[in-house]
Amino acid sequence: DAKNSENIEYHYLTVPRGGKFTIVLSDGTQVWLNSDSKLKYPSKFRKGDSRKVELVYGEAYFDVSPANKNKGADFRVLNKEQEVKVLGTEFNLKAYKDEINTFTTLVEGKISLKYQDHKKILSPGQQASYNFEENSILTKTIDIYNEISWKDGIFSFDNKPLGDIMKVLSRWYDVKFIFSNEQTKNEQFIGILSKDQEIESILLQLKNSGIIKNYKIKNSEIEIE
């Protein structure tokens, strides 16, 4: 009700393309925000109430302060039609505006996911992907490192199509990729890329491995051949 919410002040933390940011919330929960992401959170959580934040869009890694340190209050992350409920755990939520799926990956602990009429409990090492267009949910066991290495400035790709990799790099370096041949988007890449690298050294790596023929850089646009 209005009386309960009147003293809660909300903040928005927006991380631009090319950025990354870490914040500690008032309950001790630590959040890493990836490039092109936005988090809504209260300046202070109300004692005893559910601790709620919203990932408006983008990707975030949460290391949640346990419920027993917060008078039993659970922690909830809202995103579009999805709610992640946790008691104290580490997980990754990826929900970019230009993707039709959201990906929730549990690292340790236990989380309960609610998407409209779907409900799922995840175990560590599992990822749930929810497709908004089809209102369908798929759960699978994955290699966690590939999903969460971004928070350490590293992207680990295991047979990822080049089209998906370029989406990641475009947010990371704030550039736009143009493919002169659409088929190139389907080429698969295995490897580790570091954010400390210049974009050109990554493109050179892709060229030397034979995945792309060539590239042209013009301002913030990169044409891939």
JOWOMO-V248948 format. One record per pair of residues at least 4 apart in sequence whose ideal C-beta (glycine too) atoms are under 6 Angstrom apart, sorted by sequence separation. I is the first residue (numbers start at 1). J is the second residue. D is the distance in Angstrom with one decimal. If there is no record, write none. Layout:
# JOWOMO-V248948
i: {I;I}
j: {J;J}
d: {D;D}
This chain:
# JOWOMO-V248948
i: {15;25;33;65;122;144;145;160;169;197;55;67;78;106;114;131;149;150;160;170;179;197;206;207;217;15;24;33;45;122;179;206;67;76;77;95;113;130;149;170;215;216;23;120;157;76;94;104;112;128;129;193;215;22;146;64;74;75;93;111;128;145;166;214;21;41;146;203;212;213;74;92;126;127;155;40;91;113;115;126;127;19;25;39;40;79;91;106;108;125;18;90;15;17;26;27;38;90;106;17;26;38;118;38;67;89;91;106;37;67;15;36;37;51;55;64;66;89;105;163;189;48;50;162;14;27;34;47;50;51;52;53;54;55;64;103;104;165;187;34;48;64;86;161;162;13;50;103;173;33;63;84;85;12;101;102;31;32;62;84;159;160;10;11;101;31;61;83;100;159;10;100;157;158;30;60;82;100;8;9;81;157;29;59;81;29;156;28;107;27;55;155;55;57;154;184;105;153;27;180;175;176;177;178;179;180;175;177;92;92;61;61;34;32;36;35;35;17;18;17}
j: {19;29;37;69;126;148;149;164;173;201;60;72;83;111;119;136;154;155;165;175;184;202;211;212;222;21;30;39;51;128;185;212;74;83;84;102;120;137;156;177;222;223;31;128;165;85;103;113;121;137;138;202;224;32;156;75;85;86;104;122;139;156;177;225;33;53;158;215;224;225;87;105;139;140;168;54;106;128;130;141;142;35;41;55;56;95;107;122;124;141;35;107;33;35;44;45;56;108;124;36;45;57;137;58;87;109;111;126;58;88;37;58;59;73;77;86;88;111;127;185;211;71;73;185;38;51;58;71;74;75;76;77;78;79;88;127;128;189;211;59;73;89;111;186;187;39;76;129;199;60;90;111;112;40;129;130;60;61;91;113;188;189;40;41;131;62;92;114;131;190;42;132;189;190;63;93;115;133;42;43;115;191;64;94;116;65;192;65;144;65;93;193;95;97;194;224;147;195;70;223;220;221;222;223;224;225;222;224;147;148;148;151;150;151;171;171;172;171;174;174}
d: {4.5;4.4;4.6;5.5;4.6;6.0;5.5;5.1;5.8;4.6;5.2;5.3;5.5;5.5;5.3;4.9;4.3;5.9;5.3;5.6;5.3;5.4;4.8;5.4;5.3;4.8;5.3;5.8;4.5;6.0;5.7;4.9;5.7;5.8;4.4;4.1;4.6;5.0;4.7;5.8;5.9;4.5;5.3;5.4;5.8;5.2;4.3;5.9;5.4;6.0;5.1;5.5;5.5;5.1;4.6;4.8;5.7;4.9;5.3;5.3;5.0;5.7;4.3;4.4;4.9;4.4;5.4;4.8;5.4;4.5;5.7;4.4;5.8;6.0;6.0;4.2;4.9;5.6;4.9;5.7;4.7;5.5;5.8;5.9;5.8;4.8;5.9;4.2;5.1;5.4;5.9;4.1;4.6;5.3;4.7;5.3;4.0;5.1;5.4;4.8;5.7;5.5;5.0;5.9;4.5;2.5;5.7;5.6;2.4;5.5;4.9;5.5;5.6;5.4;5.9;5.2;3.0;5.9;4.4;3.4;5.7;5.2;6.0;5.6;4.7;5.7;6.0;5.8;5.4;4.6;4.8;5.7;4.4;4.6;5.3;5.9;4.8;5.8;4.9;3.9;6.0;5.5;4.8;5.4;4.6;4.7;5.4;5.1;4.7;5.3;5.0;5.6;4.5;5.5;4.8;5.0;5.6;4.3;5.8;5.7;4.7;5.8;5.8;5.9;5.3;5.6;4.9;4.6;5.9;5.8;5.5;5.7;5.3;5.7;4.4;5.6;4.9;5.2;5.0;4.5;6.0;5.9;5.0;4.4;5.5;4.7;5.0;3.8;5.8;4.7;5.6;5.0;6.0;4.9;5.5;6.0;4.7;4.0;5.3;6.0;4.9;5.0;5.3;4.9;5.1;5.2;5.6;5.9;5.6;5.1;5.9;4.9;5.6;4.2;4.5;4.3;5.5;5.3;4.1;3.9}
